[in-house]
Amino acid sequence: MKNLIDTKVENYKLRFANESDVPVILKLIRELAEYENLLHEVMCTEEYLKESLFKRKVAEVIIGEYEGEPVSYVLFFYNFSTFEGKPGIYLEDLYVKPEFRGRGFGKILLKYLARLAVERDCVRFEWACLDWNEPSIRFYKQMGARPKDEWTIYRVEGKALTDLSCGE
């Protein structure tokens, strides 16, 4: 494997994904969606991932491997702070397979992304969490993250997005 990043945890390594990882990435995305009770919303295909991640390069993926097998991943991309004039990293997905939770893999992934944000001169590192996911909320708070309660996320998608794009 190329680009292995030593994690100081025996047999657990991180690496940036490559195009041959697309089937694994999609499998992990589907597992995350199933955990979040959102599997019915996954429309992503291997072709979409190849196009978005490796041709257009709109996001990056890091895979965590334990004893050479993929057991976790993060998918992230840049956002931008107009007030600071610098980018930030937005974490879209963080997933550790259930049987590998509690070993510190999630913490390693978050710490690595924080280090990456600092190295890439980003002003922030942020993500969203489902409000019912108490174990993750506790974990994120232990890592020093704080909710941005004064902000509400708005989303336009599907027919509403199409209507907005064509409207006056």
C-alpha positions as CSV (number, residue, x, y, z in Angstrom):
1,M,0.0,0.0,0.0
2,K,1.3,3.4,-0.8
3,N,0.9,6.6,1.3
4,L,0.5,4.7,4.6
5,I,0.3,7.0,7.5
6,D,1.5,5.4,10.8
7,T,-1.0,5.9,13.6
8,K,1.1,4.7,16.5
9,V,-1.7,2.0,17.1
10,E,-0.5,-1.4,16.2
11,N,-1.9,-2.7,13.0
12,Y,-4.0,0.4,12.3
13,K,-2.8,2.6,9.4
14,L,-4.3,5.5,7.5
15,R,-3.9,6.2,3.8
16,F,-5.4,8.4,1.2
17,A,-7.8,6.6,-1.1
18,N,-7.1,6.0,-4.8
19,E,-9.4,5.2,-7.6
20,S,-9.2,1.4,-7.1
21,D,-10.7,2.0,-3.6
22,V,-14.1,3.2,-5.0
23,P,-15.9,-0.1,-4.4
24,V,-14.7,-0.1,-0.7
25,I,-15.6,3.6,-0.3
26,L,-19.1,3.0,-1.5
27,K,-19.5,-0.1,0.7
28,L,-18.5,2.0,3.8
29,I,-20.8,4.8,2.7
30,R,-23.7,2.4,2.6
31,E,-22.7,0.9,6.0
32,L,-22.7,4.5,7.5
33,A,-26.1,5.2,5.9
34,E,-27.5,2.0,7.3
35,Y,-26.3,3.0,10.8
36,E,-27.9,6.4,10.4
37,N,-31.2,4.8,9.2
38,L,-30.7,6.6,5.9
39,L,-29.7,3.7,3.5
40,H,-32.8,4.5,1.4
41,E,-31.3,7.9,0.6
42,V,-28.0,6.5,-0.9
43,M,-28.1,7.2,-4.6
44,C,-24.3,7.2,-5.0
45,T,-22.7,4.8,-7.5
46,E,-19.1,3.8,-8.2
47,E,-19.2,5.9,-11.3
48,Y,-20.3,9.1,-9.4
49,L,-17.5,8.5,-6.8
50,K,-14.9,8.0,-9.5
51,E,-16.0,11.2,-11.2
52,S,-16.3,13.3,-8.1
53,L,-13.3,12.1,-6.1
54,F,-10.7,11.3,-8.8
55,K,-11.6,13.3,-11.9
56,R,-13.2,16.5,-10.5
57,K,-11.4,16.1,-7.1
58,V,-14.2,17.8,-5.1
59,A,-13.5,15.8,-2.0
60,E,-10.8,13.5,-0.5
61,V,-11.1,10.2,1.3
62,I,-8.8,8.7,3.9
63,I,-9.2,5.0,4.7
64,G,-8.3,3.4,8.0
65,E,-7.0,-0.1,7.7
66,Y,-6.7,-2.6,10.6
67,E,-4.4,-5.5,9.8
68,G,-4.6,-4.5,6.1
69,E,-8.5,-4.5,5.9
70,P,-10.5,-1.3,5.5
71,V,-12.4,-0.6,8.8
72,S,-13.0,3.1,8.8
73,Y,-13.0,6.2,6.5
74,V,-13.4,9.9,6.4
75,L,-14.6,12.0,3.5
76,F,-13.9,15.7,3.6
77,F,-13.6,18.8,1.4
78,Y,-12.8,22.5,1.6
79,N,-15.3,25.2,2.6
80,F,-14.2,28.8,2.9
81,S,-14.3,31.6,5.5
82,T,-14.9,34.9,3.8
83,F,-14.2,36.7,7.1
84,E,-10.8,35.0,7.5
85,G,-10.1,34.8,3.8
86,K,-8.9,31.2,4.2
87,P,-10.3,27.7,3.7
88,G,-11.6,25.3,6.2
89,I,-12.0,21.5,6.2
90,Y,-15.6,20.2,6.2
91,L,-15.9,16.6,7.4
92,E,-18.8,15.0,5.5
93,D,-18.4,11.4,6.8
94,L,-16.6,9.7,9.6
95,Y,-17.3,6.0,10.0
96,V,-15.7,3.2,12.0
97,K,-17.2,-0.3,11.6
98,P,-19.2,-1.2,14.7
99,E,-16.9,-4.1,15.7
100,F,-13.9,-1.8,15.6
101,R,-15.3,1.0,17.7
102,G,-13.8,1.8,21.1
103,R,-10.2,1.2,19.9
104,G,-9.5,4.9,19.3
105,F,-9.8,4.8,15.5
106,G,-12.3,7.6,15.4
107,K,-10.0,9.8,17.6
108,I,-7.1,9.0,15.3
109,L,-9.1,10.0,12.2
110,L,-10.2,13.3,13.8
111,K,-6.7,14.1,15.1
112,Y,-5.2,13.4,11.6
113,L,-7.8,15.7,9.9
114,A,-7.1,18.4,12.5
115,R,-3.4,18.1,11.8
116,L,-4.1,18.2,8.0
117,A,-6.2,21.4,8.5
118,V,-3.3,23.1,10.4
119,E,-0.7,21.9,7.7
120,R,-3.0,23.2,4.9
121,D,-3.4,26.6,6.7
122,C,-7.2,26.1,7.3
123,V,-9.0,28.3,9.8
124,R,-11.5,25.7,10.9
125,F,-12.5,22.1,10.9
126,E,-16.2,21.4,11.2
127,W,-18.9,18.9,10.6
128,A,-22.6,18.1,11.3
129,C,-23.9,15.4,13.6
130,L,-27.4,14.0,13.8
131,D,-29.1,15.3,16.9
132,W,-30.1,11.8,18.1
133,N,-26.5,10.4,17.9
134,E,-25.6,10.8,21.6
135,P,-22.5,8.6,21.5
136,S,-21.0,10.7,18.7
137,I,-22.0,14.0,20.3
138,R,-20.3,12.9,23.6
139,F,-17.2,11.8,21.7
140,Y,-17.0,15.0,19.7
141,K,-17.3,17.1,22.8
142,Q,-14.6,15.1,24.5
143,M,-12.4,16.0,21.5
144,G,-13.0,19.7,22.1
145,A,-15.7,20.3,19.5
146,R,-18.6,22.6,20.4
147,P,-22.0,22.8,18.7
148,K,-22.8,25.9,16.8
149,D,-26.3,26.3,18.2
150,E,-26.8,29.8,16.8
151,W,-26.5,28.5,13.2
152,T,-29.2,26.5,11.3
153,I,-28.3,24.5,8.2
154,Y,-30.6,25.2,5.2
155,R,-30.7,22.9,2.3
156,V,-32.3,23.0,-1.2
157,E,-32.3,19.7,-3.0
158,G,-34.2,17.6,-5.5
159,K,-37.2,19.3,-7.2
160,A,-36.8,22.4,-5.1
161,L,-33.2,22.8,-6.3
162,T,-34.3,22.4,-9.9
163,D,-37.2,24.8,-9.4
164,L,-34.9,27.4,-7.8
165,S,-32.4,27.1,-10.6
166,C,-35.0,27.7,-13.3
167,G,-37.1,30.2,-11.4
168,E,-37.2,34.0,-11.7
